[in-house]
Amino acid sequence: MPFEFSYGCNPNGGGGDEGNIHETFFELHELTQNVSGFVKLLAVDGDEDQKETAYVTSYAYSITPAYPLGIWSINSSLSEGVTLQANSIAGFFPIEFVHYLDNGQSIFADFWHEVPMGSEIVEFRPSTLRTFTYSLTVTATTSSGAVYSTTLDMTVEHDWTPGKLKLLEYVDAIRRANG
C-alpha cells in the first residue's frame, strides 16, 4: 500500500486541511497567536495487486536549526501523527545573543531560555534578519519496515517587539531583586 504525507497548519488554531501537499508548513508573522498543525502519513489506495496491510508504527520529528524552547507543544501519536501547537510564536525568531552577568561572570547565550531570571543583562542583540526559516522533518516507519520522511519549511517574519518585551522582563526582575 503506498503512503504519502498529509499536513496542514492553521494560524488561527484547529489544524489545517488534510491533503495539503507542498513544501511550506507555514509562513507567519512572529506575533501570530493560536497556531496549530499536523503532519501525518496516510495510506493511499493503490492497485489491487499492490495492497498490503502495512500501517504506521512510529513517528519521529526534529526542528533545525536549534530553536527557542517553550514556544511549541509538540506531540506524536500513531492516530494523529505529529502535532504542533503554540499559543503564540512570539520569541520563535532567533536572536543574535544575550550577554549577561551571573555572579560576576560574563556569559553569552544564544537563547533567552538559557539566561537565568534575575541576571544582569549587559547587552541584548536581536537578529537583523527580516525572515528566518526552520525545517521541520517528520519521519514515519510502517509495519513493513518502510521509512518515509518529509521536510517542511516554517518561516517566521521578524517583529522586534517580543525581544524588547523579554529584555524588559529581565530588567524588571533585576530591579525588583535589587529593591
Disulfide bonds with the S-S distance in Angstrom:
none
